[in-house]
Amino acid sequence: MKIEPTDFADGAVNVRLQKLQGHLNGLFTAFPVATSHRAALRKLGSDFVYAAPSPLANDRGSWMALVRFGSVIERRFGLTRELIAYYSPHADLQLRTYQRLDELIDPRRPATPDVFLLWTPDPMTAAKLDDWSSRAAYVAVALPRIESATNAEEIWANIVNRLTTTNLYDQTLPVTGRDFFGRQATLKELTSHLTAGRVSGVFGFRKTGKTSLVKELGRRVASRQDTHQIFVLRDLETLPSAELDQVPNLLEDLRVNLLAELRSQGLRTYELVELPHKPTVSDFRRALHTLLAHINKSDVNVILALDEIESLVGPASARDNDRPEVVELLGALRALVQENPNFNVVVSGLTSSILEEGQLFSRENPFFAWASTMFLPRLTNVESKDILVRLGERMAIIWDDESALRAAEIADGHVFLLRTLAAKVVQTLPSELTARTITVDILENSQKRWRRSVAGHVREMLESVSRYYPDEHSLLDLLIEDPLQFEIIEEQFPSQIEHLIQLGLVVDAPEGLRLTALAAFHGRGLSGLQ
């Protein structure tokens, strides 16, 4: 594609040379090829707006620059910030260099966090970026290695190729920041509870975004400037399978994680350092209590988040086991919260039994009716469309209003269904920018392939209900067999029906209770989603 002078003229960047020239001269001296890159960028209506030696440790000789794209490119890919261009003198680009790109982002001058431009003299740069960008949270676009009259066309082609072959909907890991969508009311409520010193539990069906919500909470808490905030998130899914090893390993992990956070902020660590390896619950509680009292004088708050809580308390069938150490740990956490105004706890997971059952492992449950219980609500159609449209923009994808609404209706508020459906549709699109509008016809043509691809996952997700909510699972089977029984079952089993609503498997609609798409999928196979 030959670029004409008018192609990117609309909203082109106009940089005042006098202010910037001093910085750019250093970049051009270190990397003469950057001169041709600048000329190419200006043909694309864009320009360098900042340049400096790399701020990274042990990175002598490298430079970074900020590129501001013109309106044509910004609108096409939904860009709202400048991009970092990184220049390295090393002839053999290493993975560790790529993995440090996000460290270049300066909070004082925020840049786009998930797309970078990169130049090295390594002839394998483009091939390496193809490989690494498919396995990371961000992507990098190779800048032309040598000066050429077609550098502008090459940069544009590389950008288009990289961003149109990235499937942002196909995300199975927790997301935060600009990749976190919706849930604002839940986040606000959770933040309010923590500010008020109330312990909170966040629960929901599998793959509904619980971990993303907790991680986003931690990101926002840590970014507060008014106080020192320490947020420690522990994923309990990685606990040992042997029950007797779980609490000792968890306490040691918490000690190590807290020490790392305290040291990063230059805070007191003495009490935790003096703890023995794999301390007892009592030793851990006493040490943390003393430490919290000391750091409270410096206005330091500590929040402990325990994710996948079911990995610790186990399924419903194990609640009568003899596990006094788990109850002792919960009691210690409750005591620490009550005795220290600068300490709080968040638990999250599938099962809410840790807050709703009076007995746990044949003992009084310290967390019973003590913390605030929240279930993640289903996405609204507005939130679903926001995910589709905003992520789509970053891949040069346009959803027309009808197709976005139809996709939201099919997913019925379940983020897993929404993302996997959108990901399957994107796989069918060409990379040509003029052919990346999703219509209802394109959406409908992808449904069968999508249903087949997620059937096994949905089945496994629903099996987890039988482990942690056995009564609710039995009722769900009855309702699938005969939806006309809703009124009778609700009258006889109100708390179980409430759990099914909270889990997003039943909807309390104005016209009455109904199964959601996910539950219908379970009951009627591929015909469950129409």
N, C-alpha and C positions, 0 to 999 in steps of 0.2 A: 504493500500500500504506500503510495507516494503522498506525503503530507504537503498540503497546499497552505500558503500563508494565512488564508482565512479560516482554516479548519478549527483552530484553537484560539482565534482572536477574541472571541467573546469572553469578557471578564479576565483577560490576561493579566499576569502579575507585573507590576511596574515597580522595580526596586531602585532606590536612590544609590547610585554607585559610590558616592563620596563616603557615605556612612559605612558601607560594607566592604569597600575595596581592600582595606588593611587586612581584614580577616581572610578574604579570598586569596590575596597574594600569597599568603602562607600555604594555603591548600594547593594553589597552582604550582608553587615552587616544589613542594613535596611530591605532588602527583600531577605532572603536566597534562595527563589525559583528562583531568577534571575540567580543563579549559574547553575541550571539545564537548564534554558532557554539558557544560553550561550553555554553550551555543545550541546544543540539541534541545535542552529543556526550554530555552526561550522560543524555539520553533513550536513547542508544545504549549505555549502560553504560560510557562512556569519559570521558576528561577530559584537559585540559592538565596537564602535570606540570612544565613549565619554559617560560620565555619570556625573550627577550633581544633587543636590537637585532641586526641582521644583522652577522655577523663579516666579511663579504666586503668587499674594498676597493672604493671608489667606489660604495657601495650605501647612502648616507645615506637615512634615512627608512624603510627596510625593517626588518621584524622577522621573527624565526623563533620557533617554539614547538615543543615536543615533545608529541605526543599518545599517550597510552597507551590502547589499546583494551581493552575487557573480554574476558572469556574466550570469549563467544559468537562475537565477530568474529575473535578470534585463532585459535580452533580452525577456523573456517570457511575462513580463508584462510592458515593455516599461518604466522601472524605470530609472531615470537619477540622482536621489539624494538619500541621506540617509533617512530612516524612523525614526520617533520619537516613542520610546517605553515609555509609561507612566505607573508608578507604584503608586497606591494609597493604603493607609492602611485601608481605610474605608470599613466596612462590608456591607454597603448598598449603592451601586453605584447610584448616583443621576444624573438626566438629566443635571443639571447645570454644573456638572463636565465634561460631554461629550461635552457640548456646548463651553467649554473653551479650548478644545484641540488645536485649531488653534492659540491660544495666546502663545503657547509654541515655535512657530517658531521664531527663531532669525535671523534677516536680515543679521547678520554677518556670520551666518553659515546656509544657506538656506537648508530646508528639504522638502521632498515631502509634498505638502499642502493638499492632498485629501485622504491620507491613513495613519492611525495610528495603532500602536500596543498598547494593554492596558491590564493591570493586576490589579485585585482587589480580595480580599478574598470573595467577594459576589458570592454565588453559582449561582445567576441569571445573572451574567455578560454577558454571551453569548446571552441569550434570550433578554436582554435589548439592546444589541448592534444590534441584528437583527432588532429590532423595530426602534431604533433611526437612524440607518444608512440608512434606507429606506426613511428618511424624511429630510436629511441634505445634505449640499454641500460636505461633506467628509464622509468617512466610517472608522470604527475602527474594528480591528481584535482582538479577545480575545486570550491572551496567556494562556497556560495550568495553571490551578489553583494549581496543586501539582506536585511534582517531579515524573517522570515516565520514564521508559526506552523507551517509545514510544512518548516522547515529540516532537521529530523532526517530526515524522509522523503527530502528531496532529497540530503542527504549520503550516506545509505545507498544510494539508487538510483545515485548517481554512482560510488560505490565498486564496487558490484556490476557496473555496466555496464563500467567500465574494466577490472576484473580478469578478468571473464568473456569479454571480447572480445580479450584479450591472449593470444597463443599462444606460451607460453614454450618449447614443444618446437621451434618453427620458428626455430631459431637456427643461422646459418651462420658466425658470427664466433667467434673463440676466447673461451672463458669462464674466469673465475677466481672466487675467493672462494666465496660461497654457491651459485654456479651451477656450480661444479666438483664433479663426483661421481666416486667410485671412484678407482682408480689409487693408493691410499694406499701400498701396498707398493712400487710403482715409484717414487713420490716419496721414500719413506723411503730406498730403495736409492740413488737418485740424489743425495740430500742427503748420505748417508754417503760416497759417492765424492768429492764436492766437498770435504767436510770433511777427508778424508784426502789431498787434493791430487791425486786421480786424474781425468784427463780422461775425459769420458763422451760416448758417442754414443747418441741415442735415435731409434729408427727404427720404421717401421710403414707400413701401407697408407694410402692417401689417406683423409682424413676420419675418422681414428680418434682424433683429439684430441691429436696430437703438439704442435702449437703451444699449445694450451690447457695441456698439462702443463708446457711450458717457461715459459709466462707465469705459471702458478701457482707454479712453483719460484721465479721472480724475485720475485713478490709476497711469498713467505714469507722469502726471503733478505733482501729489503730491510726487512722488518719486525723483523728481529733487533735486539735492543737491546745485545748484549754487544760488538759491534764495528761499525765503519763498513763497510757493505756496498754496493758499487757493482755493479749488474747491468745490463748493456747487451745488449739483444736486437736483432739485425739480421735482418730478413726478406730473404733473398737473392733471393727471387722478383722483386724490383723492380730487380735489377741490369740494366744495359743489355744489349741483345741482342748488340751487338758484343763479341766475346770480348776484344779488346785493351783495351777500356774498363772491363772488369769489376773487375779488381784495383785500378787507380787510383781508381775511384769508391768502391769498398768501403773503402779506406784513408781516404779523405777523410771518408766518412760516419762511420766509427769514431772518427776524430779529433774530429769535431763532437759526436757523441753522448757521448764520454768527457768532453769539455770541459764540456758542459752538466751532467753528473752531478757532476763535481768542483766546479764553481762552486756548484751547489745546496747542497753540503755545506761550502763555504768551504775547499776543499782546494787544494793546489798545482796549478798548470796550466802553469807556465813552459815546460816542454819541448814540450808539445803546441802551445802558442801560437806557438812559434818555428818549428814545422815549416812548410815551404812548402805551398802549395795542391797537392793531389794528390801527396803525398810518395811516394818510392820505398819498396819493402818494407824495405830496409836502414835508411833514414832513420827510418821508423816504428818499427822494432824497437829501434833505439838510443835514440830519444826515450822510448819507453814503458818500456824497461828502466831508464833513469835515473830516470824519474818514479816507477816502482814501488818502487825502492829508497828514495826519499825518503818516500813516503806509508806505507811499511811501518813506519816509526818511529812513526807515529800509529795503528798497528793497523788499517790500511785494506786491505780485500780487494777485488779486482776480478774479476768473472766476465763473460766474453764468451760470448754465446750466438749461434750462427750457425744460423738456421732455414732450411729448404728448401735443404739443402746441395747437392742435385742441380742446382740452378740454377747453381752454380759449377763442379762437376765434370762436368756434362753426362751424357747417356745413355751406355749401354754402347758404342754405335757410335762415340762421339767420344773414347774413352779413348786412342787411338793418335795423337791430334792433338798438335801441338807447342805446349804451353802451359807453358813453364818458369816463368812468373810465378806460376801457381797453386801449383806445387810449392814455389817459393821462399816464398810466403806461409805455406803449411802448415809448412814448416821453421822459419820465424821464430816462429810461434805455439808450436811445440814447444819451441824454445829459450827463449822467454819463460817458459813454464810450468816448465821444468827449472831455470831460473836464479833464479826469483822465487817464494818460498813464498806470496806473497799474490796470485797470479794463476792463473786457471784458465779452461778453455774447455769449452763444451758444444756439440756439433753435433747437429742433428736433421734428419730428412727421410725420404724414401722409400728411398733407396739406401744400403746399408751398405758399398758398395765402398770408400769413403774409408778405412775401417778394416780391411777384409778383403783387399784386393788389394795385393800387394807392389810392383807397378808401376803408376804413374799417369802418363799422358802420356809413356810410354817412359822414365820416370825412376824412381828409387827413391822409394817413397811414404813421406814422413816420419811419417805417422800409422799405418802398417801395424802391426797387432798391438800397438799402444802404448796405446790407450784402451780403456775398458770399453764393450762393446757391449750395448745393451739394446733389445729389441723390445717395443712396447706389446702386452700380452696382450689377448685378447678379454675383453669384460666377462663376469663371472659372472652367473648368473640373479639372485643377490642384489643385485649392483650395478645391473643393469638395472631391477629392481623399485624400487630406491631412487630412481633417476632419475624413473621414471614417477610414483611416489607423491608424492615431495617436491615436484617441479615442479607436479604436479597440484593439490596442496593450495593452492598460491598462486593457482590459478585456480578454486578451489571445485570441483575435480574429484575424484571418488572412484573408484579402481580396486578392484574386488573381487579377491580373491586369485586366482581362476581366470583372469580376463582379464589381470591383470598377468603371471602366469606364461606364459600363451599368447603374449602380445606378446614376452616375453623369448625364448621358444623360436623364434618366427618370425624375430626379428632375429639369433638365433644368435651373440650376443656382439658384433655390429657396431653401434657407436654411431650411425652414419649411418642405418642401417636402422631402428633403434629410434626415433630422434627423428622421422624423417620419417613412420613409421607412426603414432606417437602424434599428431603434428601433423595428419595427415589425419583421424584419428578425432575430434579435438577440433573440427574444422570442422563436424562433423555435429551437435554438441550445442547445445541451446537455452541461453539465458542464465538461465532459471529455475533457482534454486538447488536445487529439489527434483528436477530432471531432469538432474543432471550426474554420475550414476554410470555408469561404463563397464562393460558386461557383455561376455561372450564374443560374444553375438549382435551387439552394436553393433560390436565389433572385426572380426568376420568380414565384416560387411556393408560395411566400408570397404576391405577388402583389394584388391579388383580396381582401384578408383580409385587406391589407393596404388601398386600395382605398375606401372600405366601411367605414373604421374607420376615414378617414380624410374628407369624402365628406361634412359633415355638417360644419366642420371648414372652408373649402375652400369657401363654399357658403357664410358664414358670413364674411369672409375676403373680398370677392368681393362686398358684399353689402355696405361695407364702401366706396368703390369707388363712388357709386351712391350718397352718402351723401356729399362727399367733392369734387368730380369731376363729377358732373352730366352730363355735356356735353360729357366728355370722356367716361362715362359709356354708354351713348346712342350710341356713335360711336362703342364702343366695341361690343355691341349687334348686330349692323349692320354688323360688320366684321365677327362675329361668324356665322351669317346667310349666308353671302356671302363673303368669303375671296378674291374673285376676284375684290372686290370693293376697295382694298387697295390703288391702284394708284389714283383713283378718289378722295377718301376721304382725302388722304394725301395732295393732291393739294388744296382742299377746306378748310381743317382744320389742317394746319401744326402745330400750337401750341398744339392742343389737342392730335395729334398723338405723338408729342414729349413727352408730359406728360405720355402717355401710355408706351412709350419706357423707360422713366425714372423710371416708377413704376414697370418695369419688366414684363409687360403684352404683350408687342409687342417687337419683335427683329428686328433690322435693319441689316439683314444678307447680305452677298455678293450677294446672289441670289435674294434679295428683302425682303420686310417686311413680317413677319409671326407672328402668335400668339404664345406665349410661352405655355409651358405645363399647367401652372396654368390657363390661359385664356381658353385654349382648354378644360380643365377639367370642367370649368364653363359652356361651351357651349354644350358639348356633354356627360355630365355625366361621368359614369365610363369608357366609351369608349374613353374619351378625352385623356387618358394617355396610350400610347401603348409602 
